[in-house]
Amino acid sequence: MSEHDGLSTGKKLVIGAGMAALGAATYYFFGPEGQKHRKDFKSWTIKMKADIIEKIDEAGEVTESLYHKIIDEVAEMYVKAGKAGKEEISVYAETLKKQWDRIVEEIEKDK
């Protein structure tokens, strides 16, 4: 298949799965129970972020790999405690991991 033939079946499946997940998330957060779900989501995400910050403070100097490890540990703790679904927690953890560069920029600005 050349690049002019369009998207591969694999790419189409990934796009389709992503759109299905987006549709499910939209219904979850904006459907009949949406307000409750948004409140629940906000609650555990704030607590999770606070737990991560606490562990970072305890660690002292933090590298990117340690930052990722702390996020993974806290995420696993939240999964085991049933704070939210594994997929939700994983997505949030990945979002936090992607913020490393921004965190470093903020630290550099403060120096």
C-alpha positions in Angstrom: 0.0 0.0 0.0 1.5 3.4 -0.9 1.0 6.5 1.2 -1.4 7.7 -1.4 -3.8 4.8 -0.8 -5.1 6.4 2.4 -4.9 5.1 6.0 -3.9 1.5 6.8 -6.4 -0.7 8.5 -4.4 -0.5 11.7 -4.5 3.3 11.7 -8.2 3.2 11.0 -8.8 0.9 13.9 -6.7 3.1 16.2 -8.6 6.2 15.1 -12.0 4.4 15.5 -11.0 3.2 19.0 -10.0 6.7 19.9 -13.3 8.2 18.7 -15.2 5.5 20.5 -13.3 6.3 23.7 -14.0 10.0 23.2 -17.7 9.3 22.7 -17.8 7.2 25.9 -16.0 9.9 27.9 -18.3 12.6 26.5 -21.3 10.6 27.6 -19.7 9.8 31.0 -19.0 13.4 31.8 -21.9 15.1 30.0 -24.7 12.5 30.1 -27.4 12.1 32.6 -25.0 11.4 35.5 -22.3 13.8 34.1 -22.3 16.3 36.9 -21.7 13.6 39.5 -19.0 12.0 37.4 -17.2 15.3 36.9 -17.2 16.0 40.6 -15.9 12.4 41.4 -13.2 12.8 38.7 -12.1 16.1 40.1 -12.0 14.8 43.6 -9.7 11.8 43.1 -7.5 13.6 40.6 -6.9 16.4 43.2 -6.1 13.9 45.9 -3.8 11.9 43.5 -1.9 15.0 42.5 -1.5 15.9 46.2 -0.2 12.4 47.0 2.3 12.7 44.2 3.5 16.1 45.3 4.0 14.8 48.9 6.2 11.9 47.6 8.2 14.3 45.5 8.8 16.5 48.5 9.9 13.5 50.5 12.3 12.4 47.7 14.2 15.7 47.6 15.9 16.0 44.2 13.8 14.4 41.5 14.8 13.2 38.1 12.3 12.5 35.3 12.6 8.8 35.8 11.9 9.2 39.5 9.0 11.5 38.8 7.5 8.8 36.5 8.1 6.1 39.1 6.3 8.1 41.8 3.4 8.7 39.5 3.2 5.0 38.7 3.4 4.0 42.4 0.6 6.5 43.3 -1.5 5.4 40.3 -1.2 1.7 41.3 -2.2 2.6 44.9 -5.3 4.4 43.5 -6.2 1.4 41.3 -5.9 -1.0 44.2 -8.0 1.2 46.5 -10.7 1.4 43.8 -10.6 5.2 43.6 -11.5 5.0 39.9 -11.2 2.7 37.0 -7.7 1.5 36.0 -8.1 3.0 32.5 -9.1 6.4 34.0 -6.2 6.4 36.4 -3.7 5.3 33.7 -4.8 8.1 31.4 -4.5 10.7 34.1 -1.0 9.3 35.1 0.2 9.5 31.5 -1.1 13.1 31.4 0.9 14.0 34.5 4.0 12.3 33.1 3.8 14.5 30.0 4.0 17.6 32.2 7.7 16.9 33.2 9.1 19.4 30.6 6.7 22.1 31.8 7.7 21.5 35.4 11.4 21.8 34.6 10.7 25.1 32.7 8.9 26.5 35.8 11.8 25.5 38.0 14.2 27.2 35.7 12.2 30.3 35.7 12.2 30.5 39.5 16.0 30.3 39.7 
